[in-house]
Amino acid sequence: MLKLSNAALLEAYERAKKIRVEPAFIKLLVEEMKRRGM
């Protein structure tokens, strides 16, 4: 997760919202985006 570029992180988040994934995974993506100040 931490090795993703900002663009890859955003893309993963957008895809995760479109398909059904674990809410915990989406939360992890959101926390990482906040940590990076995105």
N, CA, C and O atoms as a Maestro MAE file, in Angstrom:
{
 s_m_m2io_version
 :::
 2.0.0
}

f_m_ct {
 s_m_title
 :::
 protein
 m_atom[152] {
  # First column is atom index #
  i_m_mmod_type
  r_m_x_coord
  r_m_y_coord
  r_m_z_coord
  i_m_residue_number
  s_m_chain_name
  s_m_pdb_residue_name
  s_m_pdb_atom_name
  i_m_atomic_number
  :::
  1 25 0.840 -1.205 0.000 1 A "MET " " N  " 7
  2 3 0.000 0.000 0.000 1 A "MET " " CA " 6
  3 2 0.873 1.253 0.000 1 A "MET " " C  " 6
  4 15 0.662 2.159 -0.806 1 A "MET " " O  " 8
  5 25 1.833 1.302 0.884 2 A "LEU " " N  " 7
  6 3 2.622 2.517 1.028 2 A "LEU " " CA " 6
  7 2 3.516 2.791 -0.173 2 A "LEU " " C  " 6
  8 15 4.007 3.907 -0.340 2 A "LEU " " O  " 8
  9 25 3.732 1.777 -1.014 3 A "LYS " " N  " 7
  10 3 4.595 1.966 -2.177 3 A "LYS " " CA " 6
  11 2 3.842 2.514 -3.379 3 A "LYS " " C  " 6
  12 15 4.455 2.834 -4.397 3 A "LYS " " O  " 8
  13 25 2.531 2.625 -3.277 4 A "LEU " " N  " 7
  14 3 1.745 3.176 -4.383 4 A "LEU " " CA " 6
  15 2 2.036 4.665 -4.550 4 A "LEU " " C  " 6
  16 15 2.236 5.386 -3.572 4 A "LEU " " O  " 8
  17 25 2.056 5.110 -5.799 5 A "SER " " N  " 7
  18 3 2.151 6.548 -6.044 5 A "SER " " CA " 6
  19 2 0.806 7.174 -5.685 5 A "SER " " C  " 6
  20 15 -0.188 6.469 -5.515 5 A "SER " " O  " 8
  21 25 0.782 8.487 -5.573 6 A "ASN " " N  " 7
  22 3 -0.478 9.167 -5.265 6 A "ASN " " CA " 6
  23 2 -1.532 8.874 -6.319 6 A "ASN " " C  " 6
  24 15 -2.700 8.668 -5.988 6 A "ASN " " O  " 8
  25 25 -1.131 8.855 -7.585 7 A "ALA " " N  " 7
  26 3 -2.081 8.586 -8.667 7 A "ALA " " CA " 6
  27 2 -2.627 7.164 -8.561 7 A "ALA " " C  " 6
  28 15 -3.821 6.938 -8.757 7 A "ALA " " O  " 8
  29 25 -1.757 6.213 -8.252 8 A "ALA " " N  " 7
  30 3 -2.190 4.820 -8.116 8 A "ALA " " CA " 6
  31 2 -3.116 4.667 -6.912 8 A "ALA " " C  " 6
  32 15 -4.071 3.891 -6.949 8 A "ALA " " O  " 8
  33 25 -2.831 5.404 -5.855 9 A "LEU " " N  " 7
  34 3 -3.671 5.362 -4.661 9 A "LEU " " CA " 6
  35 2 -5.073 5.883 -4.980 9 A "LEU " " C  " 6
  36 15 -6.068 5.276 -4.583 9 A "LEU " " O  " 8
  37 25 -5.152 7.001 -5.693 10 A "LEU " " N  " 7
  38 3 -6.448 7.555 -6.083 10 A "LEU " " CA " 6
  39 2 -7.204 6.603 -6.997 10 A "LEU " " C  " 6
  40 15 -8.415 6.433 -6.858 10 A "LEU " " O  " 8
  41 25 -6.492 5.982 -7.930 11 A "GLU " " N  " 7
  42 3 -7.127 5.041 -8.849 11 A "GLU " " CA " 6
  43 2 -7.674 3.837 -8.089 11 A "GLU " " C  " 6
  44 15 -8.782 3.376 -8.362 11 A "GLU " " O  " 8
  45 25 -6.901 3.334 -7.142 12 A "ALA " " N  " 7
  46 3 -7.354 2.203 -6.330 12 A "ALA " " CA " 6
  47 2 -8.612 2.578 -5.553 12 A "ALA " " C  " 6
  48 15 -9.540 1.776 -5.438 12 A "ALA " " O  " 8
  49 25 -8.640 3.796 -5.022 13 A "TYR " " N  " 7
  50 3 -9.806 4.258 -4.270 13 A "TYR " " CA " 6
  51 2 -11.034 4.355 -5.172 13 A "TYR " " C  " 6
  52 15 -12.119 3.912 -4.796 13 A "TYR " " O  " 8
  53 25 -10.865 4.932 -6.354 14 A "GLU " " N  " 7
  54 3 -11.996 5.065 -7.284 14 A "GLU " " CA " 6
  55 2 -12.534 3.699 -7.689 14 A "GLU " " C  " 6
  56 15 -13.747 3.499 -7.743 14 A "GLU " " O  " 8
  57 25 -11.639 2.765 -7.971 15 A "ARG " " N  " 7
  58 3 -12.070 1.416 -8.352 15 A "ARG " " CA " 6
  59 2 -12.747 0.714 -7.189 15 A "ARG " " C  " 6
  60 15 -13.734 0.003 -7.380 15 A "ARG " " O  " 8
  61 25 -12.227 0.907 -5.995 16 A "ALA " " N  " 7
  62 3 -12.789 0.254 -4.808 16 A "ALA " " CA " 6
  63 2 -14.215 0.729 -4.549 16 A "ALA " " C  " 6
  64 15 -15.053 -0.034 -4.068 16 A "ALA " " O  " 8
  65 25 -14.489 2.001 -4.872 17 A "LYS " " N  " 7
  66 3 -15.843 2.525 -4.672 17 A "LYS " " CA " 6
  67 2 -16.825 1.919 -5.665 17 A "LYS " " C  " 6
  68 15 -18.006 1.765 -5.352 17 A "LYS " " O  " 8
  69 25 -16.346 1.571 -6.869 18 A "LYS " " N  " 7
  70 3 -17.229 1.058 -7.916 18 A "LYS " " CA " 6
  71 2 -17.562 -0.411 -7.735 18 A "LYS " " C  " 6
  72 15 -18.644 -0.857 -8.118 18 A "LYS " " O  " 8
  73 25 -16.646 -1.163 -7.156 19 A "ILE " " N  " 7
  74 3 -16.897 -2.587 -6.935 19 A "ILE " " CA " 6
  75 2 -17.091 -2.826 -5.450 19 A "ILE " " C  " 6
  76 15 -16.744 -1.981 -4.625 19 A "ILE " " O  " 8
  77 25 -17.634 -3.955 -5.122 20 A "ARG " " N  " 7
  78 3 -17.865 -4.248 -3.706 20 A "ARG " " CA " 6
  79 2 -16.593 -4.816 -3.085 20 A "ARG " " C  " 6
  80 15 -16.186 -5.941 -3.374 20 A "ARG " " O  " 8
  81 25 -15.986 -4.020 -2.236 21 A "VAL " " N  " 7
  82 3 -14.806 -4.477 -1.504 21 A "VAL " " CA " 6
  83 2 -15.066 -4.276 -0.021 21 A "VAL " " C  " 6
  84 15 -16.021 -3.606 0.372 21 A "VAL " " O  " 8
  85 25 -14.220 -4.854 0.781 22 A "GLU " " N  " 7
  86 3 -14.371 -4.724 2.227 22 A "GLU " " CA " 6
  87 2 -14.315 -3.250 2.632 22 A "GLU " " C  " 6
  88 15 -13.420 -2.524 2.202 22 A "GLU " " O  " 8
  89 25 -15.263 -2.807 3.453 23 A "PRO " " N  " 7
  90 3 -15.217 -1.416 3.941 23 A "PRO " " CA " 6
  91 2 -13.890 -1.099 4.630 23 A "PRO " " C  " 6
  92 15 -13.415 0.035 4.572 23 A "PRO " " O  " 8
  93 25 -13.297 -2.088 5.274 24 A "ALA " " N  " 7
  94 3 -12.016 -1.868 5.951 24 A "ALA " " CA " 6
  95 2 -10.923 -1.497 4.950 24 A "ALA " " C  " 6
  96 15 -10.031 -0.708 5.263 24 A "ALA " " O  " 8
  97 25 -10.994 -2.074 3.735 25 A "PHE " " N  " 7
  98 3 -9.995 -1.761 2.713 25 A "PHE " " CA " 6
  99 2 -10.154 -0.322 2.238 25 A "PHE " " C  " 6
  100 15 -9.168 0.395 2.072 25 A "PHE " " O  " 8
  101 25 -11.399 0.098 2.021 26 A "ILE " " N  " 7
  102 3 -11.652 1.486 1.613 26 A "ILE " " CA " 6
  103 2 -11.180 2.437 2.711 26 A "ILE " " C  " 6
  104 15 -10.591 3.479 2.426 26 A "ILE " " O  " 8
  105 25 -11.443 2.074 3.967 27 A "LYS " " N  " 7
  106 3 -11.010 2.902 5.091 27 A "LYS " " CA " 6
  107 2 -9.488 3.036 5.095 27 A "LYS " " C  " 6
  108 15 -8.951 4.112 5.361 27 A "LYS " " O  " 8
  109 25 -8.800 1.930 4.798 28 A "LEU " " N  " 7
  110 3 -7.342 1.946 4.740 28 A "LEU " " CA " 6
  111 2 -6.856 2.907 3.655 28 A "LEU " " C  " 6
  112 15 -5.914 3.668 3.872 28 A "LEU " " O  " 8
  113 25 -7.504 2.870 2.486 29 A "LEU " " N  " 7
  114 3 -7.140 3.786 1.399 29 A "LEU " " CA " 6
  115 2 -7.371 5.236 1.812 29 A "LEU " " C  " 6
  116 15 -6.531 6.099 1.558 29 A "LEU " " O  " 8
  117 25 -8.501 5.502 2.444 30 A "VAL " " N  " 7
  118 3 -8.827 6.868 2.877 30 A "VAL " " CA " 6
  119 2 -7.808 7.359 3.901 30 A "VAL " " C  " 6
  120 15 -7.347 8.498 3.830 30 A "VAL " " O  " 8
  121 25 -7.459 6.494 4.854 31 A "GLU " " N  " 7
  122 3 -6.475 6.880 5.871 31 A "GLU " " CA " 6
  123 2 -5.128 7.202 5.229 31 A "GLU " " C  " 6
  124 15 -4.459 8.158 5.623 31 A "GLU " " O  " 8
  125 25 -4.735 6.404 4.243 32 A "GLU " " N  " 7
  126 3 -3.458 6.649 3.564 32 A "GLU " " CA " 6
  127 2 -3.505 7.962 2.788 32 A "GLU " " C  " 6
  128 15 -2.520 8.700 2.764 32 A "GLU " " O  " 8
  129 25 -4.644 8.264 2.151 33 A "MET " " N  " 7
  130 3 -4.766 9.535 1.427 33 A "MET " " CA " 6
  131 2 -4.686 10.708 2.399 33 A "MET " " C  " 6
  132 15 -4.052 11.720 2.100 33 A "MET " " O  " 8
  133 25 -5.319 10.579 3.551 34 A "LYS " " N  " 7
  134 3 -5.251 11.647 4.557 34 A "LYS " " CA " 6
  135 2 -3.814 11.830 5.041 34 A "LYS " " C  " 6
  136 15 -3.344 12.953 5.221 34 A "LYS " " O  " 8
  137 25 -3.130 10.712 5.249 35 A "ARG " " N  " 7
  138 3 -1.761 10.760 5.737 35 A "ARG " " CA " 6
  139 2 -0.859 11.495 4.746 35 A "ARG " " C  " 6
  140 15 0.072 12.198 5.141 35 A "ARG " " O  " 8
  141 25 -1.146 11.326 3.469 36 A "ARG " " N  " 7
  142 3 -0.355 11.987 2.427 36 A "ARG " " CA " 6
  143 2 -0.841 13.405 2.151 36 A "ARG " " C  " 6
  144 15 -0.234 14.122 1.356 36 A "ARG " " O  " 8
  145 25 -1.924 13.817 2.797 37 A "GLY " " N  " 7
  146 3 -2.445 15.159 2.595 37 A "GLY " " CA " 6
  147 2 -3.139 15.348 1.264 37 A "GLY " " C  " 6
  148 15 -3.110 16.436 0.688 37 A "GLY " " O  " 8
  149 25 -3.760 14.293 0.776 38 A "MET " " N  " 7
  150 3 -4.447 14.354 -0.516 38 A "MET " " CA " 6
  151 2 -5.887 14.773 -0.322 38 A "MET " " C  " 6
  152 15 -6.634 14.883 -1.294 38 A "MET " " O  " 8
  :::
 }
 m_bond[151] {
  # First column is bond index #
  i_m_from
  i_m_to
  i_m_order
  :::
  1 1 2 1
  2 2 3 1
  3 3 4 2
  4 3 5 1
  5 5 6 1
  6 6 7 1
  7 7 8 2
  8 7 9 1
  9 9 10 1
  10 10 11 1
  11 11 12 2
  12 11 13 1
  13 13 14 1
  14 14 15 1
  15 15 16 2
  16 15 17 1
  17 17 18 1
  18 18 19 1
  19 19 20 2
  20 19 21 1
  21 21 22 1
  22 22 23 1
  23 23 24 2
  24 23 25 1
  25 25 26 1
  26 26 27 1
  27 27 28 2
  28 27 29 1
  29 29 30 1
  30 30 31 1
  31 31 32 2
  32 31 33 1
  33 33 34 1
  34 34 35 1
  35 35 36 2
  36 35 37 1
  37 37 38 1
  38 38 39 1
  39 39 40 2
  40 39 41 1
  41 41 42 1
  42 42 43 1
  43 43 44 2
  44 43 45 1
  45 45 46 1
  46 46 47 1
  47 47 48 2
  48 47 49 1
  49 49 50 1
  50 50 51 1
  51 51 52 2
  52 51 53 1
  53 53 54 1
  54 54 55 1
  55 55 56 2
  56 55 57 1
  57 57 58 1
  58 58 59 1
  59 59 60 2
  60 59 61 1
  61 61 62 1
  62 62 63 1
  63 63 64 2
  64 63 65 1
  65 65 66 1
  66 66 67 1
  67 67 68 2
  68 67 69 1
  69 69 70 1
  70 70 71 1
  71 71 72 2
  72 71 73 1
  73 73 74 1
  74 74 75 1
  75 75 76 2
  76 75 77 1
  77 77 78 1
  78 78 79 1
  79 79 80 2
  80 79 81 1
  81 81 82 1
  82 82 83 1
  83 83 84 2
  84 83 85 1
  85 85 86 1
  86 86 87 1
  87 87 88 2
  88 87 89 1
  89 89 90 1
  90 90 91 1
  91 91 92 2
  92 91 93 1
  93 93 94 1
  94 94 95 1
  95 95 96 2
  96 95 97 1
  97 97 98 1
  98 98 99 1
  99 99 100 2
  100 99 101 1
  101 101 102 1
  102 102 103 1
  103 103 104 2
  104 103 105 1
  105 105 106 1
  106 106 107 1
  107 107 108 2
  108 107 109 1
  109 109 110 1
  110 110 111 1
  111 111 112 2
  112 111 113 1
  113 113 114 1
  114 114 115 1
  115 115 116 2
  116 115 117 1
  117 117 118 1
  118 118 119 1
  119 119 120 2
  120 119 121 1
  121 121 122 1
  122 122 123 1
  123 123 124 2
  124 123 125 1
  125 125 126 1
  126 126 127 1
  127 127 128 2
  128 127 129 1
  129 129 130 1
  130 130 131 1
  131 131 132 2
  132 131 133 1
  133 133 134 1
  134 134 135 1
  135 135 136 2
  136 135 137 1
  137 137 138 1
  138 138 139 1
  139 139 140 2
  140 139 141 1
  141 141 142 1
  142 142 143 1
  143 143 144 2
  144 143 145 1
  145 145 146 1
  146 146 147 1
  147 147 148 2
  148 147 149 1
  149 149 150 1
  150 150 151 1
  151 151 152 2
  :::
 }
}
